């Protein structure tokens, strides 16, 4: 008799700098997303150790400009420890941009950087260079692709982008982030918000596009949506994430925890959320497992 399927829970962290962190007035990171500071790197490494202690891995997605920094040994250590590292584009570009100026703040400020290239060429090169940088600088083979930002429909209707990613060697993408309620900024979320987040998880389950590219969606609520956009308290975030993981385990579904070390080191310095996710999976026994997104994609 076949065993009952397990819930598959992934902890994913995007290696980039986030505007408004570590202080609200900071916005320059929009132009240098890959210039990771030391606290962000340390948080990423400690998060990886915590999840590893629970028998899982963290699936990281790295902005390519990170590889220009003087020391990338910390990134190589993550990979050597078994944590998959995916491609997050070189400059954190908008994969659904319709013109060059829309691809990135940096290119709007300095348009000569993309002069003479089409939007498609800019996007393709941003993805290609990141795969190359990971390999050449750190000996890392890119494991999957995540779009900067999440899209309500993922890459549906954008067969051109789907084909581009397939041509660049990717079999799966993480691009869909479903719509969900978040409440009023600076106000505590109510029951309708928490339930709305759980309800949105049904739209965050993996599937295959007609082109054959597999989508492994991001699950709500992300740290930047909760903390940066709506000024949630950590306890609010913990409540939402715990309820989402409980639902996922009950339904034997998929949950892709989406966060950023550059945000969490300010909002959750003691790793309470990551520990909570891991503890829920541990306590579920054979009903759940901590996995990377590649493992989830392999079963679609």
LUMKOL-252163 format. One line per 2 residues: number of its first residue (from 1); their letters; for each residue x, y, z of C-alpha. Coordinates in nm, 3 decimals, always signed. Example, Ala and Ser with C-alpha at 12.3 -4.5 7.8 and 13.67 -1.06 7.14 Angstrom:
residues 2
1) AS) +1.230/-0.450/+0.780; +1.367/-0.106/+0.714 .
//
This chain:
residues 300
1) XX) +0.000/+0.000/+0.000; +0.158/+0.334/-0.103 .
3) XX) +0.251/+0.566/+0.180; +0.059/+0.888/+0.229 .
5) XX) +0.229/+1.187/+0.066; +0.415/+1.428/+0.288 .
7) XX) +0.375/+1.802/+0.313; +0.682/+1.962/+0.160 .
9) XX) +0.806/+2.273/+0.334; +1.087/+2.487/+0.193 .
11) XX) +1.278/+2.767/+0.361; +1.397/+3.003/+0.088 .
13) XX) +1.608/+3.315/+0.135; +1.687/+3.573/-0.131 .
15) XX) +2.044/+3.702/-0.108; +1.999/+4.070/-0.185 .
17) XX) +1.984/+4.400/-0.002; +1.635/+4.535/+0.069 .
19) XX) +1.543/+4.902/+0.061; +1.444/+5.049/+0.399 .
21) XX) +1.684/+4.816/+0.583; +1.853/+4.834/+0.823 .
23) XX) +1.699/+5.184/+0.844; +1.378/+5.309/+0.685 .
25) XX) +1.542/+5.602/+0.510; +1.779/+5.379/+0.312 .
27) XX) +1.669/+5.339/-0.052; +2.002/+5.326/-0.233 .
29) XX) +2.000/+4.945/-0.220; +1.762/+4.959/-0.517 .
31) XX) +2.069/+5.045/-0.725; +2.312/+4.797/-0.570 .
33) XX) +2.107/+4.496/-0.469; +2.407/+4.266/-0.463 .
35) XX) +2.628/+4.471/-0.231; +2.555/+4.252/+0.071 .
37) XX) +2.673/+4.382/+0.406; +2.839/+4.159/+0.663 .
39) XX) +2.537/+4.126/+0.897; +2.328/+3.996/+0.605 .
41) XX) +2.587/+3.732/+0.520; +2.617/+3.624/+0.882 .
43) XX) +2.240/+3.594/+0.913; +2.226/+3.378/+0.601 .
45) XX) +2.494/+3.145/+0.733; +2.332/+3.112/+1.075 .
47) XX) +1.991/+3.048/+0.919; +2.148/+2.770/+0.714 .
49) XX) +2.299/+2.613/+1.025; +1.966/+2.623/+1.209 .
51) XX) +1.774/+2.457/+0.927; +2.051/+2.199/+0.880 .
53) XX) +2.025/+2.110/+1.250; +1.661/+2.022/+1.184 .
55) XX) +1.763/+1.798/+0.894; +1.673/+2.040/+0.615 .
57) XX) +1.831/+2.283/+0.374; +1.780/+2.648/+0.292 .
59) XX) +1.725/+2.716/-0.076; +1.903/+3.044/-0.147 .
61) XX) +1.858/+3.267/-0.451; +2.156/+3.487/-0.523 .
63) XX) +2.175/+3.817/-0.709; +2.471/+3.793/-0.945 .
65) XX) +2.641/+4.115/-0.838; +2.711/+3.947/-0.505 .
67) XX) +2.985/+3.759/-0.689; +3.171/+4.087/-0.751 .
69) XX) +3.246/+4.127/-0.381; +3.600/+4.068/-0.257 .
71) XX) +3.511/+3.764/-0.047; +3.257/+3.504/-0.155 .
73) XX) +3.393/+3.219/+0.057; +3.082/+3.237/+0.277 .
75) XX) +2.865/+3.162/-0.028; +3.086/+2.870/-0.127 .
77) XX) +3.055/+2.736/+0.228; +2.677/+2.740/+0.202 .
79) XX) +2.693/+2.539/-0.118; +2.953/+2.299/+0.022 .
81) XX) +2.720/+2.238/+0.318; +2.452/+2.114/+0.079 .
83) XX) +2.232/+2.422/+0.056; +2.110/+2.479/-0.302 .
85) XX) +2.174/+2.822/-0.450; +1.960/+2.947/-0.735 .
87) XX) +1.980/+3.229/-0.989; +1.808/+3.558/-0.894 .
89) XX) +1.933/+3.758/-1.196; +2.245/+3.972/-1.193 .
91) XX) +2.093/+4.312/-1.115; +1.755/+4.211/-0.967 .
93) XX) +1.573/+4.289/-1.290; +1.200/+4.288/-1.357 .
95) XX) +1.146/+3.984/-1.579; +0.811/+4.120/-1.702 .
97) XX) +0.949/+4.459/-1.807; +0.825/+4.586/-2.143 .
99) XX) +1.106/+4.836/-2.207; +1.470/+4.871/-2.098 .
101) XX) +1.404/+5.151/-1.847; +1.163/+4.923/-1.660 .
103) XX) +1.414/+4.646/-1.606; +1.598/+4.801/-1.310 .
105) XX) +1.636/+5.128/-1.119; +2.006/+5.122/-1.198 .
107) XX) +1.945/+5.116/-1.572; +1.697/+5.402/-1.548 .
109) XX) +1.957/+5.613/-1.370; +2.238/+5.504/-1.601 .
111) XX) +2.073/+5.416/-1.936; +2.409/+5.385/-2.114 .
113) XX) +2.457/+5.052/-1.934; +2.191/+4.896/-2.156 .
115) XX) +2.224/+5.119/-2.461; +2.161/+4.941/-2.789 .
117) XX) +2.004/+4.634/-2.628; +1.643/+4.522/-2.635 .
119) XX) +1.452/+4.436/-2.320; +1.477/+4.068/-2.408 .
121) XX) +1.853/+4.094/-2.449; +1.893/+4.271/-2.114 .
123) XX) +1.689/+4.008/-1.932; +1.856/+3.713/-2.100 .
125) XX) +2.204/+3.846/-2.028; +2.114/+3.919/-1.665 .
127) XX) +2.014/+3.557/-1.615; +2.304/+3.412/-1.815 .
129) XX) +2.567/+3.619/-1.634; +2.444/+3.509/-1.294 .
131) XX) +2.474/+3.142/-1.381; +2.822/+3.212/-1.516 .
133) XX) +2.927/+3.418/-1.213; +2.814/+3.154/-0.964 .
135) XX) +3.015/+2.890/-1.148; +3.327/+3.089/-1.230 .
137) XX) +3.367/+3.272/-0.899; +3.238/+3.018/-0.648 .
139) XX) +3.216/+2.685/-0.829; +2.839/+2.677/-0.776 .
141) XX) +2.595/+2.531/-1.025; +2.278/+2.741/-1.026 .
143) XX) +1.992/+2.539/-0.880; +1.671/+2.687/-1.016 .
145) XX) +1.560/+3.040/-1.097; +1.356/+3.290/-0.898 .
147) XX) +1.226/+3.611/-1.048; +1.293/+3.929/-0.853 .
149) XX) +0.954/+4.018/-0.715; +0.660/+3.784/-0.734 .
151) XX) +0.385/+3.805/-0.993; +0.018/+3.732/-0.926 .
153) XX) -0.005/+3.514/-1.238; +0.355/+3.401/-1.239 .
155) XX) +0.477/+3.374/-1.598; +0.135/+3.276/-1.736 .
157) XX) +0.088/+3.430/-2.077; +0.461/+3.500/-2.110 .
159) XX) +0.571/+3.203/-2.311; +0.862/+3.412/-2.437 .
161) XX) +1.009/+3.437/-2.086; +0.930/+3.072/-2.016 .
163) XX) +1.115/+2.966/-2.331; +1.405/+3.195/-2.247 .
165) XX) +1.451/+3.024/-1.912; +1.424/+2.680/-2.067 .
167) XX) +1.686/+2.777/-2.325; +1.913/+2.897/-2.045 .
169) XX) +1.896/+2.554/-1.885; +1.627/+2.594/-1.620 .
171) XX) +1.353/+2.335/-1.580; +1.169/+2.520/-1.303 .
173) XX) +1.104/+2.874/-1.187; +0.971/+3.041/-0.872 .
175) XX) +0.784/+3.347/-0.997; +0.425/+3.331/-0.873 .
177) XX) +0.325/+3.508/-0.552; -0.053/+3.491/-0.508 .
179) XX) -0.266/+3.790/-0.409; -0.371/+3.793/-0.045 .
181) XX) -0.495/+4.038/+0.219; -0.235/+4.209/+0.436 .
183) XX) -0.447/+4.450/+0.636; -0.398/+4.819/+0.695 .
185) XX) -0.039/+4.938/+0.749; +0.052/+4.993/+1.115 .
187) XX) -0.261/+4.810/+1.234; -0.263/+4.460/+1.378 .
189) XX) -0.394/+4.209/+1.123; -0.731/+4.060/+1.205 .
191) XX) -0.874/+3.713/+1.156; -0.982/+3.790/+0.799 .
193) XX) -0.622/+3.869/+0.708; -0.481/+3.553/+0.864 .
195) XX) -0.749/+3.337/+0.703; -0.705/+3.513/+0.371 .
197) XX) -0.336/+3.426/+0.374; -0.418/+3.061/+0.439 .
199) XX) -0.681/+3.064/+0.165; -0.424/+3.203/-0.080 .
201) XX) -0.203/+2.898/-0.031; -0.423/+2.698/-0.268 .
203) XX) -0.302/+2.928/-0.546; +0.059/+2.875/-0.439 .
205) XX) +0.091/+2.507/-0.528; +0.336/+2.391/-0.796 .
207) XX) +0.227/+2.326/-1.154; +0.361/+2.300/-1.507 .
209) XX) +0.320/+2.568/-1.776; +0.222/+2.452/-2.128 .
211) XX) +0.583/+2.506/-2.237; +0.694/+2.242/-1.988 .
213) XX) +0.854/+2.488/-1.745; +0.760/+2.403/-1.386 .
215) XX) +0.638/+2.674/-1.149; +0.710/+2.645/-0.776 .
217) XX) +0.527/+2.948/-0.629; +0.630/+3.158/-0.332 .
219) XX) +0.395/+3.130/-0.035; +0.244/+3.422/+0.153 .
221) XX) +0.316/+3.616/+0.349; +0.667/+3.735/+0.267 .
223) XX) +0.876/+3.924/+0.518; +0.896/+4.242/+0.309 .
225) XX) +0.519/+4.246/+0.256; +0.453/+4.203/+0.626 .
227) XX) +0.726/+4.417/+0.778; +0.829/+4.673/+0.519 .
229) XX) +0.496/+4.742/+0.350; +0.259/+4.693/+0.644 .
231) XX) +0.475/+4.747/+0.955; +0.370/+4.419/+1.117 .
233) XX) +0.505/+4.314/+1.453; +0.703/+3.991/+1.468 .
235) XX) +0.425/+3.814/+1.661; +0.182/+3.894/+1.378 .
237) XX) +0.422/+3.744/+1.124; +0.476/+3.436/+1.338 .
239) XX) +0.102/+3.382/+1.368; +0.052/+3.405/+0.992 .
241) XX) +0.341/+3.172/+0.911; +0.244/+2.915/+1.173 .
243) XX) -0.114/+2.905/+1.045; +0.009/+2.868/+0.689 .
245) XX) +0.242/+2.582/+0.778; -0.030/+2.409/+0.984 .
247) XX) -0.263/+2.420/+0.682; +0.011/+2.290/+0.455 .
249) XX) +0.077/+1.993/+0.681; -0.293/+1.914/+0.718 .
251) XX) -0.341/+1.923/+0.341; -0.011/+1.747/+0.261 .
253) XX) +0.058/+2.046/+0.038; +0.360/+2.265/-0.043 .
255) XX) +0.478/+2.574/+0.144; +0.762/+2.796/+0.022 .
257) XX) +0.865/+3.033/+0.302; +0.991/+3.349/+0.133 .
259) XX) +1.224/+3.587/+0.316; +1.538/+3.798/+0.294 .
261) XX) +1.826/+3.793/+0.544; +1.873/+4.170/+0.502 .
263) XX) +1.516/+4.219/+0.629; +1.496/+3.943/+0.889 .
265) XX) +1.816/+4.043/+1.065; +1.631/+4.358/+1.171 .
267) XX) +1.281/+4.219/+1.218; +1.366/+3.874/+1.356 .
269) XX) +1.721/+3.883/+1.487; +1.673/+3.566/+1.694 .
271) XX) +1.552/+3.353/+1.400; +1.218/+3.285/+1.567 .
273) XX) +1.029/+3.243/+1.239; +1.273/+3.002/+1.079 .
275) XX) +1.288/+2.800/+1.400; +0.908/+2.794/+1.418 .
277) XX) +0.880/+2.656/+1.065; +1.139/+2.388/+1.137 .
279) XX) +0.978/+2.293/+1.467; +0.637/+2.251/+1.306 .
281) XX) +0.785/+2.020/+1.044; +0.973/+1.822/+1.309 .
283) XX) +0.664/+1.787/+1.526; +0.462/+1.664/+1.227 .
285) XX) +0.677/+1.351/+1.208; +0.623/+1.154/+0.888 .
287) XX) +0.357/+1.398/+0.769; +0.604/+1.666/+0.656 .
289) XX) +0.959/+1.722/+0.540; +1.198/+2.013/+0.492 .
291) XX) +1.319/+2.022/+0.132; +1.463/+2.248/-0.135 .
293) XX) +1.254/+2.376/-0.423; +1.437/+2.144/-0.661 .
295) XX) +1.296/+1.848/-0.469; +0.947/+1.995/-0.496 .
297) XX) +0.985/+2.059/-0.870; +1.105/+1.704/-0.928 .
299) XX) +0.765/+1.570/-0.819; +0.550/+1.790/-1.043 .
//
